[in-house]
């Protein structure tokens, strides 16, 4: 595999290092993808000899890689220049067929365990298709790391955006059955109401989470990981308590804009930026915006004011697009059709423009891992 790839890309090195990123949704356009492509851009700019492997589920990466690079430029403003006559570093995509096993929709119950087992199978596929020298997980599927370390003898690393499971999740569940009266209704997008209403089921889920916490702690322990990077002090504290070792804090890339944000053209618009995923809690944003307008006696007078809510974000797949459709139906039901806008998968230039024109940024994710909520 190594020699074949070196010959295919015309690399001068006889035995180039294979440095792999486990990032199946590399074309999604979210914050995690910005981290991925910035890391790859840095490796290209340093001309580190080797082949950068990106494990992906998207066929477009194989069929038209230039389109992928163009989209990275459009969405993030990141240029992946590989135009050298004799390149020392190249990007190679490896398509995975089993990525659907990572989808939480496959596991309506025992979601964490299902995704963990699914990621193990997907991880095995990566090692069969293209075993690397260095294996980097940048999506949070830590259960793939022991495979790379123990089966393929890889050097392993992880960039952790947020822990898959944390003690905070256990604390929220424990409040349910510690209450002396009725169960406490905690905000949690992955905790079904029929479980929260039952102390017995809550006990069961608590110990299920305890088991998953132990397994997750082992998968990311120093015996399986050579390097751990956390994206914030919040994540660092959780990762160190779960995995031990000596993780480092490496803040995600937040580029300074090319243009000034100081402008007199701002409008009384509220913007929300984030992928359309359940944990982003866009429903709460819509409810809050309606309450805001109601308190100003503007809910029935959309033409008499200039307040707007802009929901800006990326959609990874059909499931995310369906979630947007459900949000649009909620907008209609709340009577906010004229004052709520959706901007899906917009370009980097348009995002900067929105930063210039909006006045307020709204964020409603619980346990925000980049410290917005600290």
N, C-alpha and C positions, 0 to 999 in steps of 0.2 A: 504493500500500500504506500509506504513512504517513498520508495523509488519511483513508483508509477506516478504519484502526484508531483514529485520533483521534475520528472521528465515532461509531464503534461504542461506545467507552468514555466518550464525553461529555467528552473532555479540552478544557480551555479553550485550551491552546496550539495555535496553528495549524500548527506544524511541530515536533512533539515528537521528541526524540532517540530512536532505536531502539538499545537497549543489549542485546546478545544474549549468552546463556550457552550454549556448546556443552556440554550435559550430557544425553546421550540417556537415561541410566539415572537420571533425577532422582528417581524414586520408590523407589529401592533400599533406602534406610534405612541407608547406611553412613557412615563418617567423611567421605568426599568430599561426600556429600549434605548433611551438617551444615554444611560450609563454604559450599556453594551457598546454602542457605536462610538462613544467617546473613548472608551478603553481601546477599541480596535484602531481608531484614528491615531491614538497616541503610539501604539505599537508600530503602525505604518510610518509615522513621522520619525520614529527613532531607528527605522530600518533594522529592527530586530530580526535576524535570520530565522526563518521558519515559515510554516504554513498555519494560518489561523483557521481552525475548523469551527463552523457554526452549525450545530445540530438544529434543524428546523422542521416544521410540519408543512410549510407553505411551498407548494410546487413552483410558484413564480420565482423562488430563489434559484431553482435549477434551470427553469425554462428561459428566464430573462434576468440574469443577475444585475445587469446595468440598470434595469428599471427599479430594482430594489435600492441600488446606490443613489439613483436620482430621487427616489422618495425620501431617503434618509436626508438628502440635501434639502428637499422641499419642506419636510416636516420639522427637522431639527437644525437646519443650517450647518450640517456637518458634512464636510467634503472628504470622501475616501479616495485619495489620489493613488492610483497604482499604474501610472503611465510610464514608469521608468523602462528603459530599454532592457536592462538586466535587473529585474526586481529581486530583492532579497526577502521580501515578505509578501505573501499573497493571501487572499481570502478564499476559502473553499467551503461550499455548503454541502451538508450531508442530510438528505431528507429522511425523516423518521416516519414509519408507517403506523406506529402504535400510540401516537400522541393523544388520540382520543381517550386513552385510558387515564389521562390527567384531568379530564373534565369533571368538575364537581357534580354536574347534572347526571352523571352515571351512577352516583351514589346518594340517593335521597336520604338514606340513613347511614350512619357510620362513615360520614363523608371524609373525615380526616384519615381514617384507616384505609378507606378505599383509594384515596389519592396517593397515600404512602405506598400501598402495594402496587398500584398502577405505575407510579414513578420508578419503582424497582424494575418492573418489566421493561419500561421505556429505557431505563439506564442500561439494562442488559443489551438492548438493541443498539445503543450507541457504541458499545464496546465490540459488538460483533461487526458492525458496519465499518467502523474506523476507530480502532483503539489509539488514543493519543499518548503523548508523553506527559502533558500537563492537562488536567481536567478542572475546569472552572465552572461552578454553578452560580449563575447570576439571576435565577428566577425563584429561588426559595425551596427547591426540591432536594432537601438535604439527604433524603434516603438513597439518593443515587451515589453519594460520595463514598460510602464503604465499598461499593462495588468497584469503583475506579481504583481505589487504594488497594484493595485486597485481591481483586481478580486480575486487574491490568497493571498493577504496581505503578500507578501514576502518581505524580506529584499533584496534590489536590488543593483547591482554594475555593472560597465562597465569598461572594459579595451579598450581604444580607440587607435587604430593604426592610423587612420586619419578620419576626419569628413566626413560624408556622403555627405554633401553639405557645402560650405563655401562662405564667402564674395568674395573670389578670383574668384570663378566661376561667380558671378554676375558682377564683374569688367571686366572680359574678354568679356562677352556678351555686356556690355554697351559700350565698345570700338567700337563695330560694328556699332551701330546706332548713336554714337556721332561723328564719322568721317564725315567731311564735304565733302569728295570726295567719293571714293568707300569704301565699307565695309572693315574693317580691318580683315585680315585673321589670327586669333589667333589659336595657336596650342591647340587642344582639341579633344581627341579621342571620346568623346560622343556628339559632336556638328556637326550635319550633314551639308554638304556643301550647300544643298538647303535651309537650315535655315540661314546660315551665309550670303548668297547672298541676303537675303530679310530683309530690315529694319523692315517691319511690323511684320514678323515672329520673328525677334530678339526681338522686343518690347514684343511680346506675351510671348516668352520664358523667358525674363527677369522677368516679373511679375509672371510667373509660378514658377520660381526659388525663388522669394521673398516669395511666399506662402509656398513652401516646406521648406524654411529656417525658417519661423515662426513655422511651424508644428514640424520641427526637434528640434527647440529650446525648444518647450514645452515638447516634449517627454523626453528630457534629463535634464529637469529642476530639482531643488532640491525636488520638490513635488513628483517626480517620481523616483528619484535616491538617494540612501543613500551614495554611494561611487563612485567617478570617478577617474580613473587612466589614465593618458596620457603617451604615450610612448616617448615623446620628448617635448622640450620647444616649438617647432613649433606647435605641436598638442595641447599642453597646452594653448597657446595663443588663438587658434581658439575655442577650447572647452569652455574656460572660457567666451569668448565674446558671444558665442551662448547659452550656458546653464546656465551661472552664477555659483553661488556656489563656492566651494573651492576644485577644482581638485588637485590631486597630480601627480607629475612626477615620473614615475617608468620605467626606461629604460629597454628595452627588453633584455633578456639574450644573451650575446655575449661571449661565453666561450673562455677562453684562450686555445690555442691548446696544445696538449700533446707534440708536437715536435716543434723545433725551425723553424721559417720562414727564418732564415738567412742561405742561401745556395748559393753555386757557381753553382748550376745546373739549374738556372733559364734560361728560353728560352724567346725570344722576342714574347711572346704570350699575347694576350689580352683576359681577361675573363669577362663575364657578368653573374651575378647571380641574378635570380629572376624568379618567376613563370611566365609561358607563358600566360600573360593576356594582354589585349589591352593597358592598361595604362603604361606598361613597355616599350612600343615603341621600340621593337626590330628592326622594319623596319629602323628606324633612325640609329641604330647601324650598320646595314648592309650597308646603304648608306655612312655613315662616313668611314667605313673600306675600301670601294671601293675607295673613294676619297683619303684616306691615301695612298693606294697602287698606285693609278694613279699619285699622285704627286711625288712619288719615282720612277716612270716609271717601276713599277713591276707588273702592272695589267695583263700583258700577259705573265709573266714569273714566274708562281707559283713554278717551280722546282728550281729557282735560288735564292730563299730567304726562310727564316724560319719564317716569320710572320704568325700568325694564330689568328683567332677569335673563342673563345669557348663560345657557348651559353649554360649555365648551369641553369637548373631550374626544377621545378615540374609541372606536369599536374594533374589537379583535376578530369577531366572527359573527355568525348569524344569531347566536344567543344574545350578544350585546346589542345587535340591531333590533332584536325583538324587545329587549328591555327598553330601548329608546321609544319604540312604538307604544309600549305600556305607559311610559312617562307622558307621552303626548296625549294619550287618552285621559290620564289623570289631569293634565293641564286643561283639557276640555271640560272635564267634570267639575273642576274648581273654578271655571269661568275665567281662566287666565290666558286664553288663546291670543289675545291682542297684545299681551305684555310679556310673554315668555318666548325666547328664541332658542333654537337648537343649532349648534355649529359643530358638525361632525368631521373629524379628521382634517382639520383646517391646516393650512401651510404655516410655516414658522413666521413668515412675513405678516400674515393676517393676524396671528396671535399677538405679535408685537403691536400691531395697530389697535387691537382690543385693549391691551394694557394701557395704551395712551388715551383711549376714549372713555374707559370705564372708571368709576370712582371707588368702588368697594369690591373686595374679593371675599367670597363666601366659601367656607369649608366646613363640612359636617361629619367627617369620618371620625369614629371613636378610636382612641389609641393611635392617633396619627403618628407615624413612625419617624417623620422627619422633624418632629419637634414643633409643628405648627400649634399643637394643642398644649404645649408646655407653658 
